[in-house]
Amino acid sequence: MQTIFHDCAKITFTDHPRFANVKLAVLVSQTDTDAVSVSQLLIAPATEIPIHTHEPQTDSIFVMAGSGQAYVNGEWRPIAPGDYIFVPATVEHGIRNTGPTTLKLFIHHSPPLL
């Protein structure tokens, strides 16, 4: 495997395959490596990614821009730029944009999402 570099000016977002009003940019996928998948999400205001789990993936989420709430340890908590959420496999989590602007997340899954 070679090093992967993404110029931020050339990153392309597409509609998320499961969630309306959510855009996805896949930076590293299972076709690149069997270790991780990495993506960025753009979540429109008043949009929610419902509470869910991953198995066997561990989820690592960094808030890049915007504001909202994350379902963490059984409760909705406010999130803002610079916040970080680590979600072990099989643990419930969710994200919703409660702010007036797009919520931008950097997400790392290990092993990669299928």
Buried (B, 14 or more C-beta within 10 A) or exposed (E): EEEEEBEEEEEEBEEBEEBEBBBBBBBBBBEBBEEBBBBBBBBBBEBBBEEEBBEEBBBBBBBBBBBBBBBBEEEBEEBEEEBEBEBEBEBEBBBBBBBEEBBBBBBBBBBBBE
